[in-house]
Amino acid sequence: MIPIASGVRVWIATGHTDMRRGMNSLGLLVQEAFKRDPHGGDLYVFRGKSGKLIKILWHDGLGMSLYAKRLERGRFL
């Protein structure tokens, strides 16, 4: 379980994102598409084209983290 402080915003990217992107290029995408600071403490969620994979980018105040979740059955809508 990830301890997330209250008041943290969750930003969801619409459409699909190239899941080959890593932490740095997703951070750049946050700056360009959302016009937000990826080091601001908010969560940024990106969905792959098939809907089976999401990546979450989060800066907790100490460092940037990239989480990935792949579904075996079903998909993220």
C-alpha positions in Angstrom: 0.0 0.0 0.0 1.3 3.4 -1.0 0.8 6.0 1.8 -0.7 9.0 0.0 -1.3 12.2 1.9 -4.8 13.7 1.9 -5.3 16.5 -0.6 -3.1 14.8 -3.3 -4.7 15.3 -6.7 -5.0 12.4 -9.3 -4.6 13.5 -12.9 -5.7 10.9 -15.5 -4.4 11.2 -19.1 -7.2 10.8 -21.6 -6.6 8.5 -24.5 -3.7 6.1 -24.5 0.0 6.6 -23.9 3.0 4.8 -25.3 3.8 2.4 -22.5 7.5 2.2 -23.6 7.9 5.6 -22.0 9.9 5.7 -18.8 9.9 7.9 -15.8 11.7 10.8 -17.5 9.6 11.0 -20.7 6.4 10.6 -18.7 7.5 13.5 -16.5 8.1 15.5 -19.6 4.7 14.6 -20.9 3.2 15.9 -17.6 5.0 19.2 -18.1 3.9 19.5 -21.8 0.4 18.1 -21.8 -0.9 18.9 -18.3 1.2 22.1 -17.8 2.0 20.9 -14.3 5.1 20.2 -12.3 5.7 16.4 -12.1 7.6 17.1 -8.8 4.6 18.8 -7.2 3.3 15.7 -5.3 0.3 14.8 -7.5 -0.4 11.4 -9.0 -0.4 11.1 -12.8 -2.0 8.0 -14.4 -1.4 6.8 -17.9 -3.2 4.0 -19.7 -1.8 1.8 -22.5 -3.6 1.3 -25.8 -4.9 -2.2 -25.0 -6.1 -1.1 -21.6 -4.3 -3.9 -19.8 -1.5 -1.7 -18.4 -1.4 1.6 -16.5 1.6 3.5 -15.2 1.4 6.0 -12.3 4.0 8.7 -11.8 4.3 10.2 -8.4 6.8 12.4 -6.5 6.5 11.9 -2.7 8.7 14.8 -1.7 11.8 12.6 -1.5 12.0 11.2 -5.1 10.1 10.3 -8.2 8.4 6.8 -8.4 6.9 5.0 -11.3 4.4 2.3 -10.6 3.0 -0.1 -13.2 0.0 -2.4 -13.0 -0.8 -5.0 -15.7 -4.1 -6.9 -15.6 -4.2 -10.6 -16.5 -8.0 -10.4 -17.2 -10.2 -7.5 -18.1 -8.9 -4.0 -18.8 -8.8 -0.5 -17.4 -11.6 1.6 -19.0 
